[in-house]
């Protein structure tokens, strides 16, 4: 169980990196996608594994857009990003998708990020520590190899 929770943390860390990139974009489409992912991972979305239609998202008060012309492209973007699978494609309200595991995890990461406090600090610290420690590890291996070949 501990191994899977560690893997889960590294998956969340990878999603946190994606979140940082998407937040820098500040695109209108991402804001809608973000709202959809937040809703998908919340207690308000209780039917995991079932189709979510554009009409359901349009009627949802947690999603700041109630325009099908904005919802459907956001749904398509979620599929391209790997967070959901489109089940039916059309330009009407019955355009539908099913959220994948990474979509639900991304929703949890966004929730943690929005809460701030310990959760946000945990992700930020782990993210920047990893980006600092990994290059240092490779540099130390490189220096060890150089000293080994010099000693020959």
N, C-alpha and C positions, 0 to 999 in steps of 0.2 A: 504494500500500500504506500510505503514511503517513496518508493521509486516513482510510482505514477504521480504522486503529488509533486515531486521534484520536476518531472517532465511537464506537468501541468503549469508549474510556475514558469519554466522556460518558454512554454508556448505563450503564456500571458505576457512575458517579457518581450517576445517577438511581436506580439500584437500591440504592446505599448509603443514599440518603435514605430509601427505603422501608424498608430494614433498620433504620435508626435508629427509625423510627416503630413498626415491629413489635416491636422489642426493648423499647420503652417500655411496650407493652401487657402484656407478660409473661403472655399467655394460654397455657393448656395446649395448645390447638389449634396455636398458632404454633410451639411447641416441637417438635411432631410434624412439622409442615410443614417446619421448619428442618432436622430430621434427614433427611427425605426429600430435600430439595434438596441437602444436603451429600453424601448417598449418590449422587444422580443425577450430580453433577459430579465424582465421584471415580473413581479407576481401577477400583473394584469394579463400576461399572456400565458394561459394555463394549458393550452392545447399543443404541446410539443409534438412535432411529427405530423401535424395536420397543415393543410394549405392555408395560407394567409392571402386574402385577395386585396386588390387595390381598393375596393369598396370598404373593406374592414379598416384599412389604414386611413382612408379619407374620413371615416366617421370617428376615428380615434382622437380624443381630445389631447393626448400626450404628444401627438405629432403635429408640428406647427404649420404644416401645409395641408390643406384640404382640397387640393387641386390635382385631379388625375393626371394632367399633363406634366406635373412635377413628380408625382408618386411613382409612375411607371418607369421613367428613366432612373430614378433612385433604386427601384427594385432591380433593374437590369444591372446597374453598377454594383449592387451587392452580390449579384451572381458572378460578375467578372472578378471581383475582389475575393471570391471564394467563401463568402459568408452565407450564401443561400443558393438554392437551386430553383430555377424557374420551372414551374409545372405546366402552365398554360401561358402562351404568348398571344396577346391581342391588345388592341388599343381601347378596350372597354374596362369596366369596373371588375370583370372577372379574371383579369390578368392576375396570376397567382404564383406564389413561391412557398418553399419550405425552408426554414432556417437550418443551417448545418451547425455542427459542434463549434467550429471556429467563429461563426456569427454570434452564437450565444456567449462564448468566452469573450469576444470583443465587446459585447454589451456589458459584461461584468467588469471588464477593464475600464470602460468609459464611466461606469457607475463609480468605481473606486477612484478614478481620476477626478471626477466631479465632486466627490465627497471632500477631497483634499485631506489634510491632516496626515495621519500615519500611513494610510493606503498610498497616497500620492508620493510621500517621501520614500516609502518602501520601493516602489517601482523606479523612481528617479535615481535613488541611490544604487540599486542593483544594476540599472541600465548603464549609468556612467562608470560604475566600478568595473563592470564587465568590459566596457570599451577601454578602460585603462589597464586592467590586468592582462587581458589577452595579448596585446602588443608587447607588454613587458615580458610575458612568458616567452614569446617567440624571440625577442631580443636576447634573453638569457640563454636560450637554446643555441642561438646563433653564436654568441660569445663563447659558449662551451665548445662548440664545434671548431671555431677558429683557434681557440687555445689548444685543443686536442691536435689539430693538424700542425700547429706551430711546434708543439712538443715532439712531433715525429721527426 
